[in-house]
Amino acid sequence: MSVELRPGESQDSLLKRFRKAVAEARILPIVRQKRWFTSKSEIRRIKAQKSIRKSQRTPREK
């Protein structure tokens, strides 16, 4: 991710544009996930736990 300094732009507004670009690109969640190695079996287990919690949280309509 890169942002070029515009003529007459302050460092604060440049930093603000950079943070906004990073947020829009959704880079931080990916970086946080890749900070540690997670095995495929662990990913499947976490996904199953999320599914169970989600099904318990939302009441099903008939």
Distance bins in CASP14 RR format, pairs under 12 A and 6 or more apart:
PFRMAT RR
TARGET T0000
AUTHOR 0000-0000-0000
RMODE 2
METHOD distances of the structure
MODEL  1
1 17 0 0 0 0 0 1 0 0 0 0 0
1 18 1 0 0 1 0 0 0 0 0 0 0
1 19 0 0 0 0 1 0 0 0 0 0 0
1 20 0 0 0 0 0 1 0 0 0 0 0
1 21 1 0 1 0 0 0 0 0 0 0 0
1 22 1 0 1 0 0 0 0 0 0 0 0
1 23 0 0 0 0 0 1 0 0 0 0 0
1 24 0 0 0 0 1 0 0 0 0 0 0
1 25 1 0 0 1 0 0 0 0 0 0 0
1 26 0 0 0 0 0 1 0 0 0 0 0
1 27 1 0 0 1 0 0 0 0 0 0 0
1 28 0 0 0 0 0 1 0 0 0 0 0
1 30 0 0 0 0 0 1 0 0 0 0 0
1 31 0 0 0 0 0 1 0 0 0 0 0
2 14 0 0 0 0 0 1 0 0 0 0 0
2 17 0 0 0 0 0 1 0 0 0 0 0
2 18 0 0 0 0 1 0 0 0 0 0 0
2 21 0 0 0 0 1 0 0 0 0 0 0
2 22 0 0 0 0 0 1 0 0 0 0 0
2 25 0 0 0 0 0 1 0 0 0 0 0
3 9 0 0 0 0 1 0 0 0 0 0 0
3 11 0 0 0 0 0 1 0 0 0 0 0
3 13 0 0 0 0 0 1 0 0 0 0 0
3 14 1 0 0 1 0 0 0 0 0 0 0
3 15 0 0 0 0 1 0 0 0 0 0 0
3 16 0 0 0 0 1 0 0 0 0 0 0
3 17 1 0 1 0 0 0 0 0 0 0 0
3 18 1 0 1 0 0 0 0 0 0 0 0
3 19 0 0 0 0 1 0 0 0 0 0 0
3 20 0 0 0 0 1 0 0 0 0 0 0
3 21 1 0 0 1 0 0 0 0 0 0 0
3 22 0 0 0 0 1 0 0 0 0 0 0
3 24 0 0 0 0 0 1 0 0 0 0 0
3 25 0 0 0 0 0 1 0 0 0 0 0
4 14 0 0 0 0 1 0 0 0 0 0 0
4 17 0 0 0 0 1 0 0 0 0 0 0
4 18 0 0 0 0 0 1 0 0 0 0 0
4 21 0 0 0 0 0 1 0 0 0 0 0
5 11 0 0 0 0 1 0 0 0 0 0 0
5 12 0 0 0 0 0 1 0 0 0 0 0
5 13 0 0 0 0 1 0 0 0 0 0 0
5 14 1 0 1 0 0 0 0 0 0 0 0
5 15 0 0 0 0 0 1 0 0 0 0 0
5 17 0 0 0 0 1 0 0 0 0 0 0
5 18 0 0 0 0 0 1 0 0 0 0 0
6 13 0 0 0 0 1 0 0 0 0 0 0
6 14 1 0 0 1 0 0 0 0 0 0 0
6 17 0 0 0 0 1 0 0 0 0 0 0
7 14 0 0 0 0 0 1 0 0 0 0 0
8 14 0 0 0 0 0 1 0 0 0 0 0
9 15 0 0 0 0 0 1 0 0 0 0 0
9 16 0 0 0 0 0 1 0 0 0 0 0
9 17 0 0 0 0 1 0 0 0 0 0 0
9 18 0 0 0 0 0 1 0 0 0 0 0
10 16 0 0 0 0 1 0 0 0 0 0 0
10 17 0 0 0 0 0 1 0 0 0 0 0
11 17 0 0 0 0 0 1 0 0 0 0 0
11 18 0 0 0 0 0 1 0 0 0 0 0
12 18 0 0 0 0 0 1 0 0 0 0 0
12 19 0 0 0 0 0 1 0 0 0 0 0
13 19 0 0 0 0 0 1 0 0 0 0 0
13 20 0 0 0 0 0 1 0 0 0 0 0
14 20 0 0 0 0 0 1 0 0 0 0 0
14 21 0 0 0 0 0 1 0 0 0 0 0
15 21 0 0 0 0 0 1 0 0 0 0 0
15 22 0 0 0 0 0 1 0 0 0 0 0
16 22 0 0 0 0 0 1 0 0 0 0 0
16 23 0 0 0 0 0 1 0 0 0 0 0
17 23 0 0 0 0 0 1 0 0 0 0 0
17 24 0 0 0 0 0 1 0 0 0 0 0
18 24 0 0 0 0 0 1 0 0 0 0 0
18 25 0 0 0 0 0 1 0 0 0 0 0
18 27 0 0 0 0 0 1 0 0 0 0 0
19 25 0 0 0 0 0 1 0 0 0 0 0
19 27 0 0 0 0 0 1 0 0 0 0 0
19 28 0 0 0 0 1 0 0 0 0 0 0
20 27 0 0 0 0 0 1 0 0 0 0 0
21 27 0 0 0 0 1 0 0 0 0 0 0
21 28 0 0 0 0 0 1 0 0 0 0 0
22 28 1 0 0 1 0 0 0 0 0 0 0
22 29 0 0 0 0 0 1 0 0 0 0 0
22 30 0 0 0 0 0 1 0 0 0 0 0
22 31 0 0 0 0 1 0 0 0 0 0 0
23 29 0 0 0 0 0 1 0 0 0 0 0
25 31 0 0 0 0 0 1 0 0 0 0 0
26 32 0 0 0 0 0 1 0 0 0 0 0
26 33 0 0 0 0 0 1 0 0 0 0 0
27 33 0 0 0 0 0 1 0 0 0 0 0
27 34 0 0 0 0 0 1 0 0 0 0 0
28 34 0 0 0 0 0 1 0 0 0 0 0
28 35 0 0 0 0 0 1 0 0 0 0 0
29 35 0 0 0 0 0 1 0 0 0 0 0
32 38 0 0 0 0 0 1 0 0 0 0 0
33 42 0 0 0 0 0 1 0 0 0 0 0
33 43 0 0 0 0 1 0 0 0 0 0 0
33 46 0 0 0 0 0 1 0 0 0 0 0
36 42 0 0 0 0 0 1 0 0 0 0 0
36 43 0 0 0 0 0 1 0 0 0 0 0
37 43 0 0 0 0 0 1 0 0 0 0 0
38 44 0 0 0 0 0 1 0 0 0 0 0
38 45 0 0 0 0 1 0 0 0 0 0 0
38 46 1 0 0 1 0 0 0 0 0 0 0
38 47 0 0 0 0 0 1 0 0 0 0 0
39 45 0 0 0 0 1 0 0 0 0 0 0
39 46 0 0 0 0 0 1 0 0 0 0 0
40 46 0 0 0 0 0 1 0 0 0 0 0
40 47 0 0 0 0 0 1 0 0 0 0 0
41 47 0 0 0 0 0 1 0 0 0 0 0
41 48 0 0 0 0 0 1 0 0 0 0 0
42 48 0 0 0 0 0 1 0 0 0 0 0
42 49 0 0 0 0 0 1 0 0 0 0 0
43 49 0 0 0 0 0 1 0 0 0 0 0
43 50 0 0 0 0 0 1 0 0 0 0 0
44 50 0 0 0 0 0 1 0 0 0 0 0
44 51 0 0 0 0 0 1 0 0 0 0 0
45 51 0 0 0 0 0 1 0 0 0 0 0
45 52 0 0 0 0 0 1 0 0 0 0 0
46 52 0 0 0 0 0 1 0 0 0 0 0
46 53 0 0 0 0 0 1 0 0 0 0 0
47 53 0 0 0 0 0 1 0 0 0 0 0
47 54 0 0 0 0 0 1 0 0 0 0 0
48 54 0 0 0 0 0 1 0 0 0 0 0
48 55 0 0 0 0 0 1 0 0 0 0 0
49 55 0 0 0 0 0 1 0 0 0 0 0
49 56 0 0 0 0 0 1 0 0 0 0 0
50 56 0 0 0 0 0 1 0 0 0 0 0
50 57 0 0 0 0 0 1 0 0 0 0 0
51 57 0 0 0 0 0 1 0 0 0 0 0
51 58 0 0 0 0 0 1 0 0 0 0 0
52 58 0 0 0 0 0 1 0 0 0 0 0
54 60 0 0 0 0 0 1 0 0 0 0 0
END
